[in-house]
Amino acid sequence: MTIIKPKILYFGTPVVLLTTENADGTANLAPMSSAWALGQVVVLGLGAEGQTARNLVERPDVVINVPDPSLWQAVERLAPLTGRDPVPAHKPTHRYEPAKFAAAGLSEEPSLHVRPPRVAECPLQLEARAESTRFGAGGDFLIVEARVLAVHADPGIVVPGTDHVDPAAWSPLIYNFRHYFGLGDQLGHSYRSETA
Ligand SMILES: Cc1cc2nc3c(=O)[nH]c(=O)nc-3n(C[C@H](O)[C@H](O)[C@H](O)COP(=O)(O)O)c2cc1C
């Protein structure tokens, strides 16, 4: 083994697109990959200076939209954008963009339980509400715990007649040290899997 000092530690986690509500009622849309589930709660890690963090402190509704690998270019179109005006000083490579959906080439679809819209092109969409927000790690990051209220799934990734996502039909988009990947072939399954 070699000791290294990588600038980033993005060791390969699924990308999500968060929709939140701006103060003027419009939607913000931002990619992130620091998201994981604990039961029906999704924990999100957000840069404290971003518009998404600001929105979630003030308005707790959020949709966690999960893109598949075919959407990586739409995700990347959002990468240099922020919904924060003026652009935070430490984001010199970002520009302010209030119309994120149009910039990404993605479509809004109304949610059922929360105010921000869903991303129609994402095969999985989790409507959620932040129950806890706190600034961690020296104040640089906002840690959000969001309870999922409803899960929308494309019928093509659901085992017919069940509530199971079919892991053979679904693939997340993986952010792997700033490069985009899909999943490789299945290796096996957990003893707790309820699908063959
Ligand atoms: C694939 C991808 C993953 C990202 N993951 C995160 C993340 O987990 N947390 C975060 O705060 N920013 C993450 N970013 C950066 C934000 O998208 C970026 O700071 C953006 O400007 C935030 O937009 P906003 O200011 O409108 O909220 C990621 C960007 C990309 C392209």
The ligand as an SDF file (V2000), in Angstrom:
LIG
                    3D

 31 33  0  0  0  0  0  0  0  0999 V2000
  -21.8420   14.4890   -9.6060 C   0  0  0  0  0  0  0  0  0  0  0  0
  -21.7640   15.5790   -8.5780 C   0  0  0  0  0  0  0  0  0  0  0  0
  -21.8340   15.2700   -7.2290 C   0  0  0  0  0  0  0  0  0  0  0  0
  -21.7920   16.2890   -6.2570 C   0  0  0  0  0  0  0  0  0  0  0  0
  -21.9040   15.9590   -4.9480 N   0  0  0  0  0  0  0  0  0  0  0  0
  -22.0550   16.9460   -4.0210 C   0  0  0  0  0  0  0  0  0  0  0  0
  -22.3450   16.6380   -2.6740 C   0  0  0  0  0  0  0  0  0  0  0  0
  -22.4770   15.4710   -2.2970 O   0  0  0  0  0  0  0  0  0  0  0  0
  -22.5080   17.6670   -1.8010 N   0  0  0  0  0  0  0  0  0  0  0  0
  -22.3970   18.9730   -2.1990 C   0  0  0  0  0  0  0  0  0  0  0  0
  -22.5710   19.8750   -1.3890 O   0  0  0  0  0  0  0  0  0  0  0  0
  -22.1040   19.2940   -3.4740 N   0  0  0  0  0  0  0  0  0  0  0  0
  -21.9430   18.3150   -4.3870 C   0  0  0  0  0  0  0  0  0  0  0  0
  -21.6830   18.6300   -5.7060 N   0  0  0  0  0  0  0  0  0  0  0  0
  -21.4820   20.0440   -6.0500 C   0  0  0  0  0  0  0  0  0  0  0  0
  -22.7820   20.8170   -6.1540 C   0  0  0  0  0  0  0  0  0  0  0  0
  -23.6110   20.2710   -7.1560 O   0  0  0  0  0  0  0  0  0  0  0  0
  -22.4400   22.2770   -6.4770 C   0  0  0  0  0  0  0  0  0  0  0  0
  -21.8330   22.8510   -5.3380 O   0  0  0  0  0  0  0  0  0  0  0  0
  -23.6150   23.1190   -6.9020 C   0  0  0  0  0  0  0  0  0  0  0  0
  -23.1390   24.3990   -7.2580 O   0  0  0  0  0  0  0  0  0  0  0  0
  -24.6940   23.2480   -5.8520 C   0  0  0  0  0  0  0  0  0  0  0  0
  -25.7650   23.9840   -6.4180 O   0  0  0  0  0  0  0  0  0  0  0  0
  -26.6350   24.9960   -5.5310 P   0  0  0  0  0  0  0  0  0  0  0  0
  -25.6880   26.0580   -5.0070 O   0  0  0  0  0  0  0  0  0  0  0  0
  -27.6410   25.5630   -6.4890 O   0  0  0  0  0  0  0  0  0  0  0  0
  -27.2300   24.2090   -4.4250 O   0  0  0  0  0  0  0  0  0  0  0  0
  -21.6670   17.6360   -6.6670 C   0  0  0  0  0  0  0  0  0  0  0  0
  -21.5880   17.9430   -8.0320 C   0  0  0  0  0  0  0  0  0  0  0  0
  -21.6260   16.9320   -8.9760 C   0  0  0  0  0  0  0  0  0  0  0  0
  -21.5590   17.2970  -10.4410 C   0  0  0  0  0  0  0  0  0  0  0  0
  1  2  1  0
  2  3  1  0
  2 30  2  0
  3  4  2  0
  4  5  1  0
  4 28  1  0
  5  6  2  0
  6  7  1  0
  6 13  1  0
  7  8  2  0
  7  9  1  0
  9 10  1  0
 10 11  2  0
 10 12  1  0
 12 13  2  0
 13 14  1  0
 14 15  1  0
 14 28  1  0
 15 16  1  0
 16 17  1  0
 16 18  1  0
 18 19  1  0
 18 20  1  0
 20 21  1  0
 20 22  1  0
 22 23  1  0
 23 24  1  0
 24 25  2  0
 24 26  1  0
 24 27  1  0
 28 29  2  0
 29 30  1  0
 30 31  1  0
M  END
$$$$
